[in-house]
Amino acid sequence: MKTIVSLFTLLTVASTASAADLTVTSIGDNGPGTLREMLSIASLTPTVDVITFDVTGDISLESTITITGGADIRGPGDGSVVIKLAETFDGEMFKITSAPDLVRFAGLTFDGTHALHSMIDAEEVDVTLEDVHFSNAFADNIEDGSGGVLDF
């Protein structure tokens, strides 16, 4: 009987560890269907989850989004989804820490109009950028070495 229970437990754990397909349905910064929520869900599994967009427009971040799990973030391209900082926030857009696998951004535009720090800060993590565009990217806060697009 122990063998059956152990096998059932193993199969249950294995099925919950598979990659998820997640969809952003809101251009809001926080709440149901947002990019922030999808990345939070993706951090719960040890796999690289695929995140796609069912919306277009500007996503204005009011705080840094921390990515701690593998994620393949696939925007629609053509500048349809623009990620930028809200006028009242001057931190990093994304801070990527301890992601066990790949973090990939594709088909997105990052607007650094209000960025005083790097747009993407990755600490010893593999990050792939594909068909990604950066606008208004500049190194404004040179004194401490931050600013601009990427900080690896």
Secondary structure, 3 states (H helix, E strand, C coil): CHHHHHHHHHHHHHHHCCCCEEEECCCCCCCCCCHHHHHHHHCCCCCCEEEEECCCEEEEECCCEEECCCEEEECCCCCCEEEEECCCCCCCCEEECCCCCCEEEECCEEECCCCCCCCEEECCCCEEEECCEEECCCCCCHHHCCCCCEEC
